[in-house]
Amino acid sequence: VDEDICLQYRTHLISDPVKKPRQRYVQKDGKCNVHHGNVQETYRYLSDLFTTLVDLRWRLSFFIFTLVYVVNWLFFGFLWWLIALIRGDLLHADEEGWTPCVENLNSFVSAFLFSIETETTIGYGYRVITEKCPEGIILLLVQAILGSIVNAMMVGCMFVKISQPKNRAETLMFSHKAVISVRDSKMCLMFRVGDLRNSHIVEASIRAKLIRSQQTKEGEFIPLNQTDINIGFDTGDDRLFLVSPLIISHEINEKSPFWEMSRAQMEKEEFEIVVILEGMVEATGMFSLTLSNSVVDLKSVIVSMNQK
């Protein structure tokens, strides 16, 4: 009996080939698995610095946020210390009758603290600028203006990053598998989409793309060719009222990219279906875009009938 069990086990291992992991165009969570390499004109990222800062990862955003403020405070602290050094305030600060540019500024550390107090408008009252220092007044104006610009840019970046509508997509759910079945005497590819939140997606619309490599009649090979899948564009069914879970249907007819595929061909073909749901978030009025390929694994698709 043991030999028969071992023989059946070995036969099962030989008959079932090991599946290699697929390289997905879009991950199951909707993140695009595309990395830009060998980019020559990297300076273009700096032309839109605000968007570049918003697109950074959180750890880099916090690092740059902290670095910008620290460098700014150190820079102006150095300038305050340099003015005190040139005027001789560091040497004559304790002399009676001597009017320094900034009172109680006697080292670089105190200049750095005065820089922080000036830009953050803390104003402890211990270090204060005097009226007999025109260069200090000019530097105070410059720091106040530049500090406001830095605050507006960095706080704006963090606010936009926190309130990005892509976080709204975490509560949009797609079915894990698609189904090919007969619906109203028509062969249809169907999947389901639903929203977990009570606040609705305004003007929601959905579309789908078939991603697969293709070779033209002239012999040209097109990798990752994108083909539209009609899920109601001509009838208006792609405009969704996403209050309850909806079943999205694609009729497999002569215009469908699946028309010439049989069940056996679908199991062998290497392709993906990327579903794109877009609309405005009701709470914020911001535009949201959701990608999903949770229905793209058609090797595990449920096929109830063989296609003619």
Secondary structure, DSSP 8 states (H G I E B T S, - for coil): -HHHHHHHHHHHHHHS--------SB-TTS-B-----S-S-TTHHHHTHHHHHHHS-HHHHHHHHHHHHHHHHHHHHHHHHHHHHHHTHHHHTTSTT---SBTT--SHHHHHHHHHHHHHT---SSS-B-TT-HHHHHHHHHHHHHHHHHHHHHHHHHHHHHT-GGGGGGGEEE-SS-EEEEETTEEEEEEEEEE-SSS-EEEEEEEEEEEEEEE-TTS-EEEEEEEEE-SSTTTTTTEE-TTS-EEEEEE-STTSTTTT--HHHHHH---EEEEEEEEEETTT--EEEEEE-TT--GGG-EESS---
